[in-house]
Amino acid sequence: MTNEDLEKFEKRLVQEEAKIESELKATPDVVNFGDTQDEETEEADESTAADLQASKQDILLQKLDDIRSALNKIKNNVYGICEIGGENIEMEVLELNPSARYCKEHNKQES
């Protein structure tokens, strides 16, 4: 991988990190549906909305963790190396997902 490739991936990762941090900050902690529904329906709706909100936050936090891990790997000169087998992660995989942790073969095993 060239220095130009590393710079390109680092730039994309930093942009994605900022976007996710912004999304997390904009995510409300409490969902309020107002007083127009009966109490049971409102509680069920709020519970479902809270579950969805928590799932969204979990996904964003996992993506953020992956991005920060990839940025750390760039700093430590180990970016683009499969965490399972130690081989290089294919460029097309990194192009699709710059925070990829696995090569194609090991990604299949993790799925």
DOTOR-243895 format. One record per residue: residue number from 0; chain; x, y, z negated of N, C-alpha, C, O in turn; residue in one letter. Coordinates in steps of 0.001 Angstrom, whole numbers, padded with zeros to 6 digits. Example, Ala and Ser with C-alpha at 12.3 -4.5 7.8 and 13.67 -1.06 7.14 Angstrom:
REM DOTOR-243895
+-----+--------+---------+---------+---------+---------+----------+---------+---------+---------+---------+---------+---------+---------+--------+
! num ! chaine !  n_east ! n_north !    n_up ! ca_east ! ca_north !   ca_up !  c_east ! c_north !    c_up !  o_east ! o_north !    o_up ! residu !
+-----+--------+---------+---------+---------+---------+----------+---------+---------+---------+---------+---------+---------+---------+--------+
!   0 !      A !  013190 ! -005690 ! -007800 !  012300 !  -004500 ! -007800 !  013200 ! -003300 ! -007800 !  014236 ! -003319 ! -008465 !      A !
!   1 !      A !  012850 ! -002250 ! -007080 !  013670 !  -001060 ! -007140 !  012900 !  000030 ! -007870 !  013409 !  001138 ! -008039 !      S !
+-----+--------+---------+---------+---------+---------+----------+---------+---------+---------+---------+---------+---------+---------+--------+
This chain:
REM DOTOR-243895
+-----+--------+---------+---------+---------+---------+----------+---------+---------+---------+---------+---------+---------+---------+--------+
! num ! chaine !  n_east ! n_north !    n_up ! ca_east ! ca_north !   ca_up !  c_east ! c_north !    c_up !  o_east ! o_north !    o_up ! residu !
+-----+--------+---------+---------+---------+---------+----------+---------+---------+---------+---------+---------+---------+---------+--------+
!   0 !      A !  000856 ! -001169 !  000000 !  000000 !   000000 !  000000 !  000905 !  001235 !  000000 !  001874 !  001309 ! -000755 !      M !
!   1 !      A !  000580 !  002175 !  000838 !  001401 !   003381 !  000950 !  001031 !  004401 ! -000125 ! -000023 !  004304 ! -000753 !      T !
!   2 !      A !  001909 !  005375 ! -000326 !  001609 !   006466 ! -001259 !  000382 !  007238 ! -000802 ! -000407 !  007703 ! -001625 !      N !
!   3 !      A !  000219 !  007374 !  000512 ! -000959 !   008062 !  001060 ! -002237 !  007311 !  000689 ! -003242 !  007923 !  000327 !      E !
!   4 !      A ! -002191 !  005984 !  000782 ! -003350 !   005163 !  000388 ! -003665 !  005375 ! -001097 ! -004822 !  005567 ! -001470 !      D !
!   5 !      A ! -002632 !  005338 ! -001932 ! -002830 !   005519 ! -003367 ! -003438 !  006882 ! -003677 ! -004347 !  006990 ! -004501 !      L !
!   6 !      A ! -002942 !  007906 ! -003024 ! -003481 !   009255 ! -003236 ! -004949 !  009330 ! -002815 ! -005769 !  009956 ! -003488 !      E !
!   7 !      A ! -005265 !  008686 ! -001696 ! -006652 !   008676 ! -001204 ! -007572 !  007985 ! -002207 ! -008644 !  008498 ! -002527 !      K !
!   8 !      A ! -007154 !  006822 ! -002701 ! -007974 !   006091 ! -003666 ! -008084 !  006848 ! -004978 ! -009155 !  006891 ! -005582 !      F !
!   9 !      A ! -006993 !  007442 ! -005421 ! -007025 !   008212 ! -006662 ! -008001 !  009381 ! -006543 ! -008767 !  009646 ! -007469 !      E !
!  10 !      A ! -007978 !  010063 ! -005433 ! -008896 !   011185 ! -005217 ! -010351 !  010715 ! -005268 ! -011187 !  011344 ! -005916 !      K !
!  11 !      A ! -010650 !  009611 ! -004585 ! -012016 !   009073 ! -004608 ! -012435 !  008674 ! -006013 ! -013563 !  008936 ! -006431 !      R !
!  12 !      A ! -011533 !  008044 ! -006734 ! -011841 !   007598 ! -008094 ! -012101 !  008779 ! -009019 ! -013024 !  008734 ! -009832 !      L !
!  13 !      A ! -011304 !  009829 ! -008907 ! -011496 !   011013 ! -009741 ! -012838 !  011665 ! -009429 ! -013534 !  012123 ! -010335 !      V !
!  14 !      A ! -013202 !  011707 ! -008147 ! -014494 !   012281 ! -007757 ! -015644 !  011446 ! -008305 ! -016624 !  011996 ! -008808 !      Q !
!  15 !      A ! -015534 !  010125 ! -008211 ! -016577 !   009239 ! -008732 ! -016675 !  009355 ! -010247 ! -017772 !  009325 ! -010805 !      E !
!  16 !      A ! -015539 !  009485 ! -010909 ! -015526 !   009637 ! -012365 ! -016294 !  010896 ! -012770 ! -017116 !  010855 ! -013685 !      E !
!  17 !      A ! -016031 !  011999 ! -012100 ! -016714 !   013261 ! -012411 ! -018210 !  013155 ! -012151 ! -019018 !  013672 ! -012924 !      A !
!  18 !      A ! -018577 !  012489 ! -011069 ! -019996 !   012325 ! -010730 ! -020720 !  011507 ! -011805 ! -021814 !  011874 ! -012234 !      K !
!  19 !      A ! -020123 !  010427 ! -012228 ! -020751 !   009574 ! -013244 ! -020819 !  010292 ! -014590 ! -021831 !  010206 ! -015286 !      I !
!  20 !      A ! -019762 !  010992 ! -014958 ! -019800 !   011757 ! -016207 ! -020921 !  012778 ! -016178 ! -021608 !  012980 ! -017179 !      E !
!  21 !      A ! -021109 !  013419 ! -015039 ! -022183 !   014392 ! -014876 ! -023554 !  013720 ! -015001 ! -024454 !  014255 ! -015647 !      S !
!  22 !      A ! -023706 !  012550 ! -014383 ! -024970 !   011807 ! -014480 ! -025262 !  011415 ! -015922 ! -026403 !  011509 ! -016375 !      E !
!  23 !      A ! -024245 !  010978 ! -016635 ! -024439 !   010579 ! -018028 ! -024849 !  011768 ! -018891 ! -025707 !  011633 ! -019764 !      L !
!  24 !      A ! -024253 !  012914 ! -018657 ! -024613 !   014109 ! -019414 ! -026037 !  014553 ! -019117 ! -026719 !  015093 ! -019989 !      K !
!  25 !      A ! -026487 !  014326 ! -017881 ! -027825 !   014758 ! -017471 ! -028901 !  013752 ! -017856 ! -030089 !  014036 ! -017707 !      A !
!  26 !      A ! -028508 !  012597 ! -018342 ! -029459 !   011548 ! -018688 ! -030096 !  011861 ! -020037 ! -029398 !  011973 ! -021045 !      T !
!  27 !      A ! -031415 !  012001 ! -020059 ! -032088 !   012306 ! -021335 ! -032030 !  011112 ! -022285 ! -032044 !  009958 ! -021856 !      P !
!  28 !      A ! -031965 !  011406 ! -023562 ! -031927 !   010360 ! -024579 ! -033320 !  009842 ! -024930 ! -033484 !  008666 ! -025255 !      D !
!  29 !      A ! -034311 !  010709 ! -024866 ! -035664 !   010347 ! -025269 ! -036618 !  010627 ! -024120 ! -036531 !  011664 ! -023463 !      V !
!  30 !      A ! -037515 !  009706 ! -023887 ! -038521 !   009874 ! -022850 ! -039846 !  010200 ! -023516 ! -040272 !  009487 ! -024424 !      V !
!  31 !      A ! -040505 !  011267 ! -023079 ! -041791 !   011666 ! -023639 ! -042815 !  011711 ! -022524 ! -042648 !  012439 ! -021545 !      N !
!  32 !      A ! -043897 !  010915 ! -022675 ! -044930 !   010847 ! -021657 ! -046115 !  011749 ! -021948 ! -047085 !  011744 ! -021191 !      F !
!  33 !      A ! -046065 !  012501 ! -022995 ! -047170 !   013405 ! -023322 ! -048265 !  012708 ! -024101 ! -048107 !  011564 ! -024528 !      G !
!  34 !      A ! -049397 !  013417 ! -024288 ! -050489 !   012915 ! -025111 ! -051685 !  012431 ! -024312 ! -052759 !  012238 ! -024881 !      D !
!  35 !      A ! -051533 !  012228 ! -023008 ! -052683 !   011902 ! -022180 ! -053052 !  010432 ! -022187 ! -054147 !  010085 ! -021743 !      T !
!  36 !      A ! -052191 !  009557 ! -022669 ! -052473 !   008130 ! -022663 ! -052839 !  007667 ! -024061 ! -052511 !  008310 ! -025058 !      Q !
!  37 !      A ! -053541 !  006518 ! -024108 ! -053829 !   005995 ! -025439 ! -052530 !  005512 ! -026077 ! -051534 !  005303 ! -025384 !      D !
!  38 !      A ! -052539 !  005337 ! -027372 ! -051324 !   005084 ! -028140 ! -050605 !  003797 ! -027731 ! -049381 !  003796 ! -027598 !      E !
!  39 !      A ! -051353 !  002686 ! -027527 ! -050726 !   001417 ! -027149 ! -050047 !  001510 ! -025800 ! -048902 !  001084 ! -025651 !      E !
!  40 !      A ! -050734 !  002056 ! -024820 ! -050177 !   002198 ! -023478 ! -048964 !  003113 ! -023499 ! -047967 !  002855 ! -022825 !      T !
!  41 !      A ! -049055 !  004172 ! -024270 ! -047947 !   005127 ! -024359 ! -046710 !  004458 ! -024955 ! -045597 !  004661 ! -024470 !      E !
!  42 !      A ! -046905 !  003656 ! -026012 ! -045774 !   002972 ! -026634 ! -045140 !  001983 ! -025662 ! -043915 !  001882 ! -025594 !      E !
!  43 !      A ! -045960 !  001257 ! -024911 ! -045440 !   000298 ! -023936 ! -044677 !  001014 ! -022834 ! -043593 !  000581 ! -022441 !      A !
!  44 !      A ! -045245 !  002116 ! -022332 ! -044576 !   002893 ! -021285 ! -043254 !  003462 ! -021783 ! -042248 !  003426 ! -021074 !      D !
!  45 !      A ! -043261 !  003980 ! -022994 ! -042040 !   004545 ! -023552 ! -040982 !  003469 ! -023769 ! -039794 !  003704 ! -023547 !      E !
!  46 !      A ! -041415 !  002293 ! -024202 ! -040485 !   001192 ! -024401 ! -039868 !  000764 ! -023080 ! -038659 !  000548 ! -023002 !      S !
!  47 !      A ! -040686 !  000638 ! -022041 ! -040194 !   000265 ! -020715 ! -039247 !  001335 ! -020183 ! -038186 !  001014 ! -019648 !      T !
!  48 !      A ! -039616 !  002578 ! -020323 ! -038772 !   003679 ! -019858 ! -037450 !  003703 ! -020620 ! -036392 !  003937 ! -020034 !      A !
!  49 !      A ! -037513 !  003464 ! -021914 ! -036290 !   003450 ! -022721 ! -035382 !  002303 ! -022297 ! -034164 !  002468 ! -022229 !      A !
!  50 !      A ! -035972 !  001132 ! -022010 ! -035190 !  -000012 ! -021531 ! -034520 !  000306 ! -020202 ! -033346 ! -000004 ! -020002 !      D !
!  51 !      A ! -035269 !  000923 ! -019295 ! -034715 !   001294 ! -017998 ! -033596 !  002319 ! -018160 ! -032561 !  002240 ! -017498 !      L !
!  52 !      A ! -033822 !  003278 ! -019046 ! -032816 !   004318 ! -019294 ! -031556 !  003690 ! -019867 ! -030448 !  004040 ! -019460 !      Q !
!  53 !      A ! -031714 !  002768 ! -020805 ! -030558 !   002104 ! -021407 ! -029814 !  001278 ! -020363 ! -028584 !  001256 ! -020356 !      A !
!  54 !      A ! -030550 !  000598 ! -019480 ! -029919 !  -000185 ! -018425 ! -029126 !  000711 ! -017480 ! -028006 !  000379 ! -017090 !      S !
!  55 !      A ! -029713 !  001843 ! -017118 ! -029028 !   002780 ! -016240 ! -027750 !  003284 ! -016903 ! -026701 !  003356 ! -016263 !      K !
!  56 !      A ! -027837 !  003630 ! -018181 ! -026656 !   004107 ! -018901 ! -025588 !  003019 ! -018990 ! -024399 !  003298 ! -018841 !      Q !
!  57 !      A ! -026013 !  001781 ! -019232 ! -025058 !   000668 ! -019302 ! -024318 !  000500 ! -017977 ! -023104 !  000296 ! -017958 !      D !
!  58 !      A ! -025054 !  000587 ! -016875 ! -024444 !   000454 ! -015548 ! -023461 !  001590 ! -015307 ! -022348 !  001358 ! -014834 !      I !
!  59 !      A ! -023860 !  002812 ! -015626 ! -022975 !   003957 ! -015432 ! -021728 !  003852 ! -016309 ! -020625 !  004164 ! -015862 !      L !
!  60 !      A ! -021899 !  003418 ! -017541 ! -020750 !   003262 ! -018438 ! -019793 !  002184 ! -017942 ! -018576 !  002335 ! -018056 !      L !
!  61 !      A ! -020334 !  001094 ! -017390 ! -019474 !   000035 ! -016843 ! -018710 !  000547 ! -015626 ! -017522 !  000268 ! -015469 !      Q !
!  62 !      A ! -019404 !  001303 ! -014760 ! -018724 !   001886 ! -013599 ! -017620 !  002837 ! -014048 ! -016522 !  002831 ! -013491 !      K !
!  63 !      A ! -017914 !  003645 ! -015050 ! -016931 !   004588 ! -015562 ! -015718 !  003842 ! -016125 ! -014579 !  004255 ! -015909 !      L !
!  64 !      A ! -015960 !  002767 ! -016830 ! -014870 !   001951 ! -017369 ! -014012 !  001380 ! -016238 ! -012784 !  001397 ! -016323 !      D !
!  65 !      A ! -014652 !  000875 ! -015181 ! -013929 !   000333 ! -014027 ! -013083 !  001404 ! -013350 ! -011939 !  001156 ! -012972 !      D !
!  66 !      A ! -013649 !  002588 ! -013201 ! -012937 !   003697 ! -012564 ! -011727 !  004098 ! -013400 ! -010632 !  004279 ! -012867 !      I !
!  67 !      A ! -011918 !  004233 ! -014685 ! -010803 !   004624 ! -015562 ! -009720 !  003551 ! -015596 ! -008531 !  003863 ! -015677 !      R !
!  68 !      A ! -010127 !  002304 ! -015536 ! -009160 !   001213 ! -015468 ! -008341 !  001308 ! -014176 ! -007122 !  001138 ! -014192 !      S !
!  69 !      A ! -009018 !  001578 ! -013067 ! -008325 !   001707 ! -011777 ! -007359 !  002894 ! -011790 ! -006239 !  002788 ! -011291 !      A !
!  70 !      A ! -007788 !  004018 ! -012355 ! -006906 !   005187 ! -012447 ! -005679 !  004885 ! -013313 ! -004570 !  005323 ! -013005 !      L !
!  71 !      A ! -005886 !  004147 ! -014379 ! -004774 !   003745 ! -015239 ! -003815 !  002825 ! -014478 ! -002599 !  002922 ! -014648 !      N !
!  72 !      A ! -004348 !  001946 ! -013652 ! -003508 !   001048 ! -012861 ! -002665 !  001837 ! -011856 ! -001507 !  001498 ! -011613 !      K !
!  73 !      A ! -003241 !  002877 ! -011280 ! -002476 !   003719 ! -010361 ! -001289 !  004322 ! -011103 ! -000165 !  004306 ! -010601 !      I !
!  74 !      A ! -001536 !  004847 ! -012285 ! -000464 !   005459 ! -013087 !  000622 !  004446 ! -013445 !  001797 !  004801 ! -013541 !      K !
!  75 !      A !  000233 !  003195 ! -013639 !  001173 !   002145 ! -014048 !  001704 !  001316 ! -012885 !  002346 !  000285 ! -013088 !      N !
!  76 !      A !  001432 !  001776 ! -011660 !  001925 !   001111 ! -010444 !  001471 ! -000346 ! -010303 !  002209 ! -001183 ! -009783 !      N !
!  77 !      A !  000262 ! -000640 ! -010766 ! -000281 !  -001994 ! -010601 ! -001659 ! -001963 ! -009930 ! -002420 ! -002927 ! -010015 !      V !
!  78 !      A ! -001968 ! -000857 ! -009269 ! -003264 !  -000712 ! -008608 ! -003343 ! -001641 ! -007401 ! -002365 ! -001827 ! -006678 !      Y !
!  79 !      A ! -004516 ! -002215 ! -007198 ! -004757 !  -003057 ! -006034 ! -004296 ! -004487 ! -006202 ! -004160 ! -005219 ! -005222 !      G !
!  80 !      A ! -004053 ! -004893 ! -007442 ! -003623 !  -006261 ! -007715 ! -004750 ! -006996 ! -008434 ! -005290 ! -006502 ! -009423 !      I !
!  81 !      A ! -005096 ! -008164 ! -007937 ! -006181 !  -008972 ! -008500 ! -005876 ! -009317 ! -009954 ! -004777 ! -009774 ! -010270 !      C !
!  82 !      A ! -006839 ! -009102 ! -010828 ! -006662 !  -009378 ! -012254 ! -006630 ! -010871 ! -012571 ! -006186 ! -011268 ! -013648 !      E !
!  83 !      A ! -007095 ! -011692 ! -011642 ! -007099 !  -013134 ! -011903 ! -005863 ! -013801 ! -011319 ! -005130 ! -014491 ! -012027 !      I !
!  84 !      A ! -005632 ! -013594 ! -010021 ! -004558 !  -014314 ! -009347 ! -003266 ! -013548 ! -009165 ! -002229 ! -014140 ! -008867 !      G !
!  85 !      A ! -003317 ! -012220 ! -009342 ! -002116 !  -011427 ! -009193 ! -001758 ! -011069 ! -007761 ! -000744 ! -010412 ! -007524 !      G !
!  86 !      A ! -002574 ! -011490 ! -006803 ! -002311 !  -011140 ! -005407 ! -002911 ! -009769 ! -005087 ! -003722 ! -009237 ! -005845 !      E !
!  87 !      A ! -002499 ! -009217 ! -003958 ! -003027 !  -007918 ! -003544 ! -004505 ! -008026 ! -003199 ! -004942 ! -008984 ! -002562 !      N !
!  88 !      A ! -005259 ! -007038 ! -003626 ! -006666 !  -006948 ! -003245 ! -006703 ! -006393 ! -001820 ! -005999 ! -005434 ! -001501 !      I !
!  89 !      A ! -007511 ! -006991 ! -000985 ! -007595 !  -006597 !  000408 ! -008023 ! -005137 !  000535 ! -008865 ! -004659 ! -000226 !      E !
!  90 !      A ! -007433 ! -004432 !  001508 ! -007738 !  -003019 !  001723 ! -009224 ! -002795 !  001977 ! -009790 ! -001809 !  001505 !      M !
!  91 !      A ! -009865 ! -003704 !  002723 ! -011293 !  -003507 !  002999 ! -012125 ! -003591 !  001722 ! -013170 ! -002949 !  001621 !      E !
!  92 !      A ! -011672 ! -004375 !  000754 ! -012355 !  -004448 ! -000544 ! -012185 ! -003125 ! -001284 ! -013145 ! -002588 ! -001838 !      V !
!  93 !      A ! -010970 ! -002608 ! -001292 ! -010707 !  -001337 ! -001977 ! -011403 ! -000173 ! -001276 ! -011830 !  000778 ! -001931 !      L !
!  94 !      A ! -011517 ! -000240 !  000034 ! -012242 !   000805 !  000772 ! -013709 !  000837 !  000344 ! -014287 !  001912 !  000183 !      E !
!  95 !      A ! -014307 ! -000331 !  000162 ! -015707 !  -000413 ! -000265 ! -015870 ! -000056 ! -001740 ! -016847 !  000581 ! -002135 !      L !
!  96 !      A ! -014898 ! -000476 ! -002544 ! -014976 !  -000258 ! -003989 ! -013568 !  000002 ! -004525 ! -012847 ! -000939 ! -004856 !      N !
!  97 !      A ! -013173 !  001277 ! -004611 ! -011816 !   001581 ! -005068 ! -011508 !  001124 ! -006491 ! -010341 !  001078 ! -006881 !      P !
!  98 !      A ! -012521 !  000789 ! -007265 ! -012278 !   000305 ! -008626 ! -012361 ! -001220 ! -008723 ! -012514 ! -001774 ! -009812 !      S !
!  99 !      A ! -012259 ! -001896 ! -007564 ! -012330 !  -003360 ! -007546 ! -011229 ! -003962 ! -008413 ! -010098 ! -003476 ! -008441 !      A !
! 100 !      A ! -011589 ! -005026 ! -009114 ! -010641 !  -005698 ! -010007 ! -010115 ! -007006 ! -009420 ! -009111 ! -007546 ! -009883 !      R !
! 101 !      A ! -010808 ! -007510 ! -008389 ! -010482 !  -008834 ! -007869 ! -010373 ! -008837 ! -006346 ! -010990 ! -008021 ! -005662 !      Y !
! 102 !      A ! -009574 ! -009771 ! -005832 ! -009503 !  -010006 ! -004391 ! -010802 ! -010688 ! -003951 ! -011642 ! -011031 ! -004782 !      C !
! 103 !      A ! -010957 ! -010878 ! -002652 ! -012190 !  -011501 ! -002137 ! -012434 ! -012875 ! -002753 ! -013545 ! -013183 ! -003185 !      K !
! 104 !      A ! -011402 ! -013685 ! -002787 ! -011555 !  -015056 ! -003272 ! -011987 ! -015089 ! -004741 ! -012906 ! -015825 ! -005101 !      E !
! 105 !      A ! -011349 ! -014320 ! -005559 ! -011687 !  -014342 ! -006983 ! -012961 ! -013566 ! -007287 ! -013619 ! -013833 ! -008292 !      H !
! 106 !      A ! -013313 ! -012623 ! -006447 ! -014574 !  -011912 ! -006622 ! -015753 ! -012871 ! -006452 ! -016764 ! -012748 ! -007144 !      N !
! 107 !      A ! -015620 ! -013814 ! -005542 ! -016654 !  -014849 ! -005342 ! -016836 ! -015676 ! -006602 ! -017956 ! -016031 ! -006970 !      K !
! 108 !      A ! -015721 ! -015981 ! -007262 ! -015767 !  -016788 ! -008484 ! -016406 ! -016019 ! -009636 ! -017054 ! -016620 ! -010494 !      Q !
! 109 !      A ! -016235 ! -014711 ! -009667 ! -016772 !  -013884 ! -010750 ! -018256 ! -013605 ! -010573 ! -018934 ! -013266 ! -011542 !      E !
! 110 !      A ! -018780 ! -013742 ! -009348 ! -020182 !  -013415 ! -009074 ! -021117 ! -014475 ! -009567 ! -022332 ! -014347 ! -009411 !      S !
+-----+--------+---------+---------+---------+---------+----------+---------+---------+---------+---------+---------+---------+---------+--------+
